[in-house]
């Protein structure tokens, strides 16, 4: 999950000022832009999908929500962007009716204006973590604003590839992106009307929804916790060219869209260098941008870029080495191996850094051969020495980067006999792992797991 982070009254003043700007530039349900409808094919459309009917959209007295702050950054970022051939489509589902807006630049002769067109406002609440909703939003963009390329930002809570569900919840399932508490739910505490964690989205269902929309994405950028894992990336390999995100928990402040829009999201064409630059811009703002120090503090950041065209080969190679090292359902000693989260928070399995895990499991010679293949698939990684590991009962707990030589900034699951223990009966991580495409592609079955 994104770690909840409080914002000062200075930010609230900024938010109020930007809301005035947004309302002046925007439109109501029946409004339309003041220029003729354009029939051309656009260069790139970026869909920012904010699933915030949860604690990230909750407004506490004296503060404003993370979702609204980021939407205002998006407006500011577009003001600093000069192309009229690109669009941002902003979908927001929070404490109001879900809505989809188009934000774009219009004009000429040095007189560009930032325009906002309300494309759709749902009359009833929808579940933003229902794959059908994601499909509807993407299909709308593809049909009404055909573009040469598309990017997708998935903004919400995140738990990696597997359920990160409270022990009281009786519905453990491989649902990992987003939380939607639905009607009557408790947004502050991320629970639905029955007191259970809100609905999440299964990653394989996410991939199907994207595929059915007819869009092939240049990239998926996860502005959410713990989504940069090999299991998730492999599920998405056929619908996006690059997957960018963090293997750790992240601040609720998320990406800094004021910079990310003019300096990364619309880099064209999307190639290795531009994907790496996008991740580096995210990292810079979260950790090194002096002007943002009051926002991000010392929460740290770990992110990476996965090139999906390499994943099939990478899975086969990884499987060869794992099958050589693990046989007969052996539980490997993973003591002190670099990990980004463990089973403390919501009974999640350990998220080991993939490079560090295989550094422990493989021989030195095999590791070097495997790492050469990994570097073709995991194009870059950025990491601070300290990072958020989890947030519990108002306290933030940190992890320390203690194996930088092996780390790759992508997490992976390692089966373990401890997940067969009594306390994990509701959370059969070993069994859930068997349902992933990565398990099959890397031939984990040959290990006995």
C-alpha positions as CSV (number, residue, x, y, z in Angstrom):
1,X,0.0,0.0,0.0
2,X,1.0,3.6,-0.3
3,X,2.0,4.8,3.1
4,X,-0.4,7.5,4.3
5,X,1.4,10.8,4.8
6,X,0.0,14.0,6.2
7,X,0.2,17.3,4.4
8,X,0.7,20.8,5.8
9,X,-1.5,23.8,5.7
10,X,0.8,25.2,3.0
11,X,-0.1,22.4,0.7
12,X,-3.8,22.9,1.5
13,X,-3.4,26.6,0.4
14,X,-1.7,25.3,-2.8
15,X,-4.5,22.9,-3.4
16,X,-7.2,25.5,-3.0
17,X,-5.4,27.9,-5.4
18,X,-5.1,25.2,-8.0
19,X,-8.8,24.1,-7.6
20,X,-9.7,27.7,-8.6
21,X,-7.5,27.3,-11.7
22,X,-9.0,23.9,-12.5
23,X,-12.6,25.1,-12.2
24,X,-12.0,28.0,-14.5
25,X,-10.4,25.8,-17.2
26,X,-12.8,22.9,-16.8
27,X,-16.3,22.0,-17.8
28,X,-19.5,20.6,-16.4
29,X,-21.4,17.5,-17.6
30,X,-22.9,19.4,-20.5
31,X,-20.0,21.7,-21.4
32,X,-17.7,21.1,-24.4
33,X,-14.4,22.6,-25.4
34,X,-14.5,25.9,-27.2
35,X,-12.6,24.7,-30.2
36,X,-13.8,22.4,-33.1
37,X,-13.5,18.7,-32.4
38,X,-10.2,17.4,-33.6
39,X,-10.3,14.3,-35.8
40,X,-6.6,13.7,-36.1
41,X,-4.7,10.9,-34.5
42,X,-2.9,12.1,-31.5
43,X,0.7,11.3,-30.7
44,X,0.4,9.9,-27.2
45,X,-2.5,9.7,-24.7
46,X,-1.6,9.0,-21.1
47,X,-4.3,7.6,-18.9
48,X,-3.9,8.3,-15.2
49,X,-6.2,5.9,-13.4
50,X,-6.7,7.1,-9.9
51,X,-8.5,4.4,-7.8
52,X,-9.0,6.5,-4.6
53,X,-12.2,5.4,-3.0
54,X,-10.0,4.5,-0.1
55,X,-7.7,6.2,2.4
56,X,-5.8,7.9,-0.3
57,X,-9.0,9.8,-1.3
58,X,-10.1,10.3,2.3
59,X,-10.2,14.0,3.4
60,X,-9.3,14.5,7.1
61,X,-10.1,17.9,8.7
62,X,-7.3,20.3,8.0
63,X,-5.8,18.4,5.2
64,X,-6.6,17.5,1.6
65,X,-6.5,14.1,0.0
66,X,-3.5,12.6,-1.8
67,X,-5.7,12.0,-4.9
68,X,-6.7,15.7,-5.1
69,X,-3.1,16.9,-4.6
70,X,-1.9,14.7,-7.4
71,X,-4.7,15.8,-9.7
72,X,-3.6,19.4,-9.1
73,X,0.0,18.5,-9.9
74,X,-1.3,17.0,-13.2
75,X,-2.9,20.4,-14.1
76,X,0.3,22.2,-13.2
77,X,2.4,19.7,-15.2
78,X,0.3,20.3,-18.3
79,X,0.7,24.0,-18.0
80,X,4.5,23.4,-18.4
81,X,4.0,21.2,-21.4
82,X,4.0,22.6,-24.9
83,X,2.7,19.9,-27.3
84,X,-0.8,20.0,-28.7
85,X,-0.5,16.5,-30.0
86,X,-0.7,14.7,-26.6
87,X,-3.4,14.2,-24.0
88,X,-3.8,13.3,-20.4
89,X,-7.0,11.4,-19.5
90,X,-7.6,11.6,-15.8
91,X,-10.0,9.0,-14.3
92,X,-10.8,9.6,-10.6
93,X,-12.9,7.5,-8.3
94,X,-12.9,8.9,-4.8
95,X,-15.7,10.3,-2.5
96,X,-17.5,11.8,-5.4
97,X,-19.1,10.3,-8.5
98,X,-16.4,8.8,-10.8
99,X,-15.4,11.0,-13.7
100,X,-13.1,11.0,-16.7
101,X,-11.5,14.2,-17.9
102,X,-9.3,15.1,-20.8
103,X,-6.5,17.6,-20.1
104,X,-4.7,19.0,-23.1
105,X,-3.0,22.0,-24.6
106,X,-4.7,24.1,-27.2
107,X,-3.8,27.2,-29.2
108,X,-0.9,28.5,-31.3
109,X,1.5,31.3,-31.8
110,X,2.9,31.1,-28.3
111,X,-0.6,31.4,-26.8
112,X,-1.2,27.8,-25.6
113,X,-3.9,27.3,-23.0
114,X,-4.5,24.3,-20.7
115,X,-7.9,22.9,-21.5
116,X,-10.1,20.5,-19.4
117,X,-12.9,18.6,-21.0
118,X,-15.2,16.5,-18.7
119,X,-15.6,13.5,-20.9
120,X,-17.8,11.3,-18.7
121,X,-19.3,11.5,-15.2
122,X,-20.9,8.3,-14.0
123,X,-24.4,8.7,-12.6
124,X,-23.8,5.9,-10.1
125,X,-20.8,4.7,-8.2
126,X,-18.6,2.2,-10.0
127,X,-15.9,0.0,-8.6
128,X,-12.5,1.3,-9.8
129,X,-10.9,-2.0,-9.1
130,X,-13.3,-3.9,-11.2
131,X,-11.4,-4.8,-14.5
132,X,-14.6,-3.9,-16.4
133,X,-14.2,-0.3,-15.3
134,X,-10.6,-0.2,-16.4
135,X,-11.6,-1.7,-19.7
136,X,-14.4,0.9,-20.1
137,X,-12.0,3.8,-19.5
138,X,-9.3,2.5,-21.9
139,X,-11.8,1.7,-24.6
140,X,-13.4,5.1,-24.4
141,X,-10.0,6.7,-25.0
142,X,-9.0,4.4,-27.8
143,X,-12.4,4.9,-29.6
144,X,-12.7,8.7,-29.2
145,X,-9.1,9.8,-29.2
146,X,-7.0,7.4,-31.3
147,X,-3.3,7.8,-30.7
148,X,-0.1,6.5,-32.0
149,X,0.9,5.4,-28.5
150,X,-0.5,5.1,-25.0
151,X,0.8,5.1,-21.5
152,X,-1.1,4.0,-18.4
153,X,-0.5,5.1,-14.8
154,X,-2.1,3.0,-12.2
155,X,-2.5,5.1,-9.0
156,X,-3.7,3.6,-5.8
157,X,-2.8,1.2,-3.0
158,X,-0.8,-1.9,-4.1
159,X,0.2,-5.2,-2.5
160,X,2.3,-7.0,-5.2
161,X,1.1,-10.1,-7.0
162,X,-0.8,-11.8,-4.1
163,X,-3.5,-10.9,-1.6
164,X,-2.4,-8.6,1.2
165,X,-5.6,-9.1,3.1
166,X,-6.3,-8.6,6.8
167,X,-6.4,-11.8,8.8
168,X,-10.1,-11.1,9.7
169,X,-11.0,-11.1,6.0
170,X,-12.4,-14.4,4.8
171,X,-11.8,-13.7,1.1
172,X,-8.1,-14.3,0.5
173,X,-7.4,-14.2,-3.3
174,X,-4.7,-13.1,-5.7
175,X,-6.1,-9.6,-5.9
176,X,-3.4,-7.0,-5.5
177,X,-3.9,-3.6,-7.1
178,X,-6.0,-0.9,-5.6
179,X,-8.7,-0.8,-3.0
180,X,-12.3,0.3,-3.5
181,X,-14.5,0.3,-0.4
182,X,-17.7,0.8,-2.3
183,X,-20.9,2.4,-1.1
184,X,-21.2,2.6,2.7
185,X,-17.5,1.8,3.1
186,X,-15.0,3.4,5.5
187,X,-12.5,5.2,3.3
188,X,-10.3,6.2,6.1
189,X,-9.6,2.6,7.1
190,X,-9.9,1.0,3.6
191,X,-12.8,-1.3,4.6
192,X,-16.1,-2.0,3.0
193,X,-19.6,-1.8,4.5
194,X,-19.0,-5.2,6.1
195,X,-15.8,-4.2,7.7
196,X,-13.6,-6.1,5.3
197,X,-10.8,-4.7,3.1
198,X,-12.3,-3.2,0.0
199,X,-12.2,-4.9,-3.4
200,X,-8.8,-5.2,-5.2
201,X,-8.0,-6.1,-8.8
202,X,-6.5,-9.3,-9.9
203,X,-3.4,-8.8,-12.1
204,X,-4.3,-11.4,-14.7
205,X,-7.8,-9.8,-14.9
206,X,-6.1,-6.4,-15.3
207,X,-4.1,-7.7,-18.3
208,X,-7.2,-9.1,-19.9
209,X,-9.0,-5.8,-19.5
210,X,-6.2,-3.9,-21.1
211,X,-5.9,-6.4,-24.0
212,X,-9.7,-6.3,-24.7
213,X,-9.5,-2.5,-25.0
214,X,-7.4,-2.9,-28.1
215,X,-4.7,-0.7,-26.7
216,X,-1.0,-1.8,-26.5
217,X,0.7,0.4,-23.9
218,X,4.1,1.8,-24.3
219,X,4.4,1.6,-20.6
220,X,2.6,0.9,-17.3
221,X,3.7,3.0,-14.5
222,X,2.6,1.9,-11.1
223,X,2.2,4.8,-8.7
224,X,1.4,2.3,-5.9
225,X,3.3,0.2,-3.4
226,X,5.0,-3.1,-4.0
227,X,3.9,-3.6,-7.6
228,X,7.3,-4.0,-9.2
229,X,7.6,-7.7,-8.9
230,X,8.5,-10.3,-11.5
231,X,5.1,-12.1,-11.1
232,X,3.1,-9.0,-11.9
233,X,5.3,-7.9,-14.7
234,X,5.1,-11.3,-16.4
235,X,1.3,-11.2,-16.3
236,X,1.5,-7.8,-18.1
237,X,4.1,-8.7,-20.7
238,X,1.8,-8.9,-23.7
239,X,0.0,-5.6,-23.0
240,X,2.8,-3.1,-22.3
241,X,6.4,-2.7,-23.5
242,X,7.8,-1.5,-20.2
243,X,6.7,-1.8,-16.6
244,X,7.9,0.8,-14.2
245,X,7.3,0.9,-10.5
246,X,8.6,0.3,-7.0
247,X,9.2,-2.9,-5.2
248,X,8.7,-1.2,-1.8
249,X,6.1,0.8,0.0
250,X,5.9,4.4,-1.2
251,X,4.7,7.7,0.1
252,X,1.1,8.6,-0.4
253,X,2.5,11.7,-2.1
254,X,3.4,9.5,-5.0
255,X,5.0,10.6,-8.2
256,X,5.5,14.4,-8.7
257,X,3.4,15.0,-11.8
258,X,4.4,18.6,-12.1
259,X,7.8,17.3,-13.3
260,X,6.9,13.9,-14.6
261,X,4.5,15.2,-17.3
262,X,7.0,17.5,-19.1
263,X,10.0,15.4,-18.3
264,X,9.1,11.8,-18.9
265,X,5.5,10.7,-19.5
266,X,5.4,12.0,-23.1
267,X,9.0,11.1,-24.1
268,X,8.5,9.8,-27.7
269,X,9.2,7.2,-29.0
270,X,9.2,5.1,-25.8
271,X,12.5,3.2,-26.0
272,X,14.9,1.9,-23.4
273,X,16.5,5.2,-22.8
274,X,13.3,7.1,-22.3
275,X,11.9,4.4,-20.1
276,X,15.0,4.6,-17.9
277,X,14.7,8.4,-17.9
278,X,11.1,8.2,-16.7
279,X,12.1,6.1,-13.7
280,X,15.0,8.3,-13.0
281,X,12.9,11.4,-13.0
282,X,10.5,9.8,-10.5
283,X,13.5,8.8,-8.3
284,X,15.0,12.3,-8.5
285,X,11.9,14.0,-7.3
286,X,11.2,11.5,-4.5
287,X,14.8,11.6,-3.1
288,X,16.9,14.5,-4.5
289,X,14.7,17.4,-5.5
290,X,15.5,19.9,-2.7
291,X,12.2,21.8,-3.3
292,X,10.2,18.7,-2.5
293,X,12.1,17.7,0.7
294,X,9.2,18.8,2.9
295,X,6.8,16.5,1.0
296,X,8.9,13.3,0.6
297,X,11.1,13.7,3.7
298,X,13.4,10.7,4.2
299,X,11.0,8.0,3.0
300,X,13.3,6.8,0.3
301,X,12.5,5.2,-3.0
302,X,13.4,2.0,-4.9
303,X,12.3,1.6,-8.5
304,X,13.2,-0.2,-11.7
305,X,12.3,-0.6,-15.3
306,X,11.4,-4.0,-16.8
307,X,11.5,-4.5,-20.6
308,X,8.7,-7.0,-21.3
309,X,9.9,-8.2,-24.6
310,X,12.8,-9.9,-22.7
311,X,10.6,-11.6,-20.1
312,X,9.8,-14.8,-21.9
313,X,13.4,-15.6,-22.5
314,X,14.3,-14.4,-19.0
315,X,11.8,-16.7,-17.4
316,X,13.2,-19.7,-19.3
317,X,16.8,-18.9,-18.2
318,X,15.8,-18.2,-14.6
319,X,13.9,-21.5,-14.5
320,X,17.0,-23.4,-15.7
321,X,19.1,-22.0,-12.8
322,X,16.4,-22.4,-10.2
323,X,15.8,-26.0,-11.1
324,X,19.5,-26.6,-10.8
325,X,19.6,-25.1,-7.3
326,X,16.2,-26.2,-5.8
327,X,14.9,-29.8,-5.9
328,X,12.5,-31.9,-3.9
329,X,10.6,-29.0,-2.5
330,X,13.5,-27.8,-0.4
331,X,13.0,-24.7,1.7
332,X,15.9,-22.4,1.1
333,X,17.6,-20.5,3.9
334,X,16.7,-16.9,3.1
335,X,17.9,-15.4,6.4
336,X,19.0,-11.8,6.0
337,X,18.4,-11.8,2.2
338,X,17.4,-8.3,1.1
339,X,13.6,-8.0,1.2
340,X,11.2,-5.1,0.7
341,X,8.3,-6.3,2.9
342,X,7.5,-9.4,5.0
343,X,4.6,-11.0,6.7
344,X,4.2,-8.4,9.4
345,X,1.8,-6.1,7.5
346,X,-1.5,-7.7,6.6
347,X,0.1,-11.2,6.4
348,X,1.9,-10.6,3.2
349,X,4.6,-13.0,2.1
350,X,8.2,-11.8,2.0
351,X,9.0,-9.8,-1.1
352,X,12.7,-10.6,-1.7
353,X,14.8,-8.6,-4.1
354,X,15.2,-10.9,-7.1
355,X,18.9,-10.3,-7.5
356,X,19.6,-10.8,-3.8
357,X,17.5,-14.0,-3.6
358,X,19.3,-15.6,-6.5
359,X,22.6,-14.4,-5.2
360,X,21.8,-16.6,-2.2
361,X,20.4,-19.6,-4.0
362,X,22.8,-19.9,-7.0
363,X,26.5,-20.6,-7.1
364,X,28.7,-17.6,-7.8
365,X,29.3,-18.8,-11.4
366,X,25.6,-19.4,-12.1
367,X,24.7,-16.1,-10.5
368,X,27.0,-14.2,-12.8
369,X,25.5,-15.9,-15.9
370,X,22.0,-15.3,-14.7
371,X,22.7,-11.7,-13.9
372,X,23.9,-11.1,-17.4
373,X,20.5,-12.2,-18.6
374,X,18.7,-10.2,-15.9
375,X,20.3,-7.0,-17.0
376,X,18.8,-7.3,-20.4
377,X,15.4,-7.5,-18.9
378,X,15.7,-5.2,-15.9
379,X,17.1,-2.2,-17.6
380,X,17.8,0.0,-14.6
381,X,17.2,0.3,-10.9
382,X,17.4,3.2,-8.4
383,X,17.6,2.8,-4.7
384,X,18.1,4.8,-1.5
385,X,19.9,3.3,1.4
386,X,16.7,3.5,3.5
387,X,13.2,2.9,2.3
388,X,9.7,2.4,3.7
389,X,9.1,-1.3,4.6
390,X,5.6,-0.9,6.0
391,X,3.3,1.5,7.9
392,X,1.4,0.3,10.9
393,X,-0.6,1.9,13.7
394,X,0.6,5.4,12.8
395,X,4.3,4.4,12.7
396,X,6.5,4.1,9.6
397,X,9.0,1.2,9.7
398,X,12.1,1.3,7.4
399,X,14.2,-1.2,5.6
400,X,17.9,-0.8,4.9
401,X,19.6,-1.5,1.6
402,X,22.3,-3.9,2.8
403,X,23.1,-5.8,-0.5
404,X,23.5,-3.2,-3.2
405,X,25.8,-5.4,-5.3
406,X,23.1,-8.0,-5.9
407,X,19.9,-5.9,-5.8
408,X,17.9,-5.3,-9.0
409,X,14.9,-3.4,-7.6
410,X,12.4,-6.1,-8.6
411,X,11.0,-8.5,-6.0
412,X,10.1,-12.1,-6.3
413,X,8.3,-14.8,-4.3
414,X,10.3,-17.8,-2.9
415,X,8.1,-20.7,-1.7
416,X,8.7,-21.6,1.9
417,X,7.3,-24.4,4.2
418,X,6.4,-21.7,6.8
419,X,3.5,-20.7,4.5
420,X,2.0,-24.1,5.1
421,X,1.9,-23.3,8.9
422,X,-1.5,-23.0,10.7
423,X,-1.5,-19.2,10.8
424,X,-1.3,-19.1,7.0
425,X,-4.1,-21.5,6.3
426,X,-6.3,-18.6,5.1
427,X,-3.3,-17.3,3.0
428,X,-2.0,-20.2,1.0
429,X,0.8,-18.3,-0.7
430,X,2.6,-21.4,-2.0
431,X,-0.6,-22.5,-3.7
432,X,-1.5,-19.1,-5.0
433,X,2.0,-18.8,-6.5
434,X,1.3,-21.9,-8.6
435,X,-1.5,-20.0,-10.4
436,X,0.8,-17.3,-11.7
437,X,2.1,-17.2,-15.3
438,X,5.6,-16.7,-13.9
439,X,5.4,-20.0,-12.0
440,X,4.6,-21.8,-15.2
441,X,7.1,-19.9,-17.4
442,X,10.0,-20.4,-15.1
443,X,9.1,-24.1,-14.6
444,X,8.9,-23.8,-10.8
445,X,7.0,-27.1,-10.7
446,X,10.3,-28.9,-11.4
447,X,11.5,-27.8,-8.0
448,X,8.7,-29.6,-6.2
449,X,7.0,-26.4,-5.2
